[in-house]
Amino acid sequence: MTTTPPSVLPDERPDDRPAAPPAPPPAPPTPAWSALQPLLLRLHFYAGVLVGPFLLVAAFTGLLYSVAPQLEAVVHRHELTVDTVGDARLPLADQLGAARAEHPEGVVVQVQQAATPEGTTRVVLAVDDVPEGKDRTVFVDPYTAEVRGALTTYTGFLPVRWTLDDLHRNLLLGAPGEMYSEIAASWLWVVVLGGVVMWVARSARRGRLRRLVVPERVRPGRRRTLSWHGTVGLVAALGLLVLSATGLTWSAYAGANVSELRATWGWTTTYVDPTLPGAAVGDEHGEHAEHGGGTGGPDAVLTAGVGVDGVLATARAEGLREPVRLTPPSEAGQAWTAAEQGSGWPTRADAIAVDGADGTVVDRVDFADQNLAAKLAHWGIYAHMGELFGVANQLVLAALAIGLITLLMLGYRMWWQRRPTRQRRGPGPWLPPGGLRRAPRWLAVLLLVLAAAVGWFVPLFGIPLLVFLVVDVLLAARARRRAAAAG
């Protein structure tokens, strides 16, 4: 008579199939990781709680900026488009003449071809009655020479777009407001990299690499929130790192260090030289000569020699892809410059310098000849502005902004879920301090040296980090005093 195995109840039958092998136990963490993980977690926590609001504002304003071209097209439709597309465009000289007839103020600093058949030609004027750094742009129908209007512009951005740009960059507060965006850019890469390292290590340690990009299906709670936080963060990580790096290149303090580094290593962008052969700076024409030089007023240079249409013809003959941006000489002894202005393709950035007297090319710089660092900077800038591949680029930016907002909300949700009881109101407690003090001395020294180097290069990362360190030390000292008082 056989007896029932103790593991099987009398009303159950054993499975004939072989039992599945037990899952391998999680790999024990290495000593270095055991010391580093609490430090990364605490830094990630500090940054999420204290720098998170800066990142949240940057994400919301960036999301608004990602749809700026569409808003601009709607709000400024009258200036940007013509009523009827004609058979042929008028010469640029005629369009310039119409613009100057209605707006004789200032001087012409740029002429931009219409980018589409229904688009208008832009005549950019440097005037004194607009805010510093901005211009006045006159919009002309290229088929009838009708002036469609004039707007204050900033580097080609119309009011809707440069307002959203200022909102994202400085909260409409000018230079003081730029501190917020630099703090956000300075810490975004730290938060992303730290989160990715911890998420990958956690998944690998538990033997669940599939969960890197597939959230766990568990009951609502902190574990589920963490799963979504890690998955979204990993998917968005590369794009967020690109936004952080490109944002730092425009910042006041870290950006200056980036420019100095590029200059030291010869990674600067090469620009076309408008100096005419034989012209000497400071000669009798003088570098302070009136715009356009010579007599006939500031617009004489627009019609002298081959004129603006002759320069455009030279640009076409040299293979520059239209639309082309034309810049007249700013002083005597200089040439016109003609540059491709289509930013929807990453290699459209060729430029030439043209002698206005006879239309000969005196200098040329093709995008293909730029060094790799200059190309990466060009691509990064246009990608950050949503102009690298048009609408597709804008959709990616919007998705990254929404992803960052989601990450921050999930992070704050996890902090809330850490509270000891459901009855307790408010967020959870802060993580226990003292991780740096408990780390091996070699690791602590290495991290401090690395943090000091990065903090020097990126000051608005280093200063908050120093504040975090001081707070951590004070909290650790208070915890030790309380433990001693408790016996």
Secondary structure, DSSP 8 states (H G I E B T S, - for coil): -----TTS-TT----SS-------------HHHHHHHHHHHHHHHHIIIIIHHHHHHHHHHHHHHTTHHHHHHHHTHHHHB-SS--SS---HHHHHHHHHHH--SSEEEEEE--SSTTB-EEEEEE-SSS-TT-EEEEEE-TTT--EEEEEEEBTTB-HHHHHHHHHHHHTTS-GGGHHHHHHHHHHHHHHHHHHHHHHHHHHHHTT-GGGGTS-----SSHHHHHHHHHHHHHHHHHHHHHHHHHHHHHSSHHHHHHHHHHHHTT--------B-TT--TTSSS-TTS-TT-SSS-TTHHHHSTTHHHHHHHHHHHTT--SSEEEE--SSTTB-EEEEE---SSTT---EEEE-TTT--EEEEE-GGGS-HHHHHHHHHHHHHTT-SSTHHHHHHHHHHHHHHHHHHHHHHHHHHHTSSSSS--S------S-HHHHS-HHHHHHHHHHHHHHHHHSHHHHHHHHHHHHHHHHHHHHHHHHHHHT-
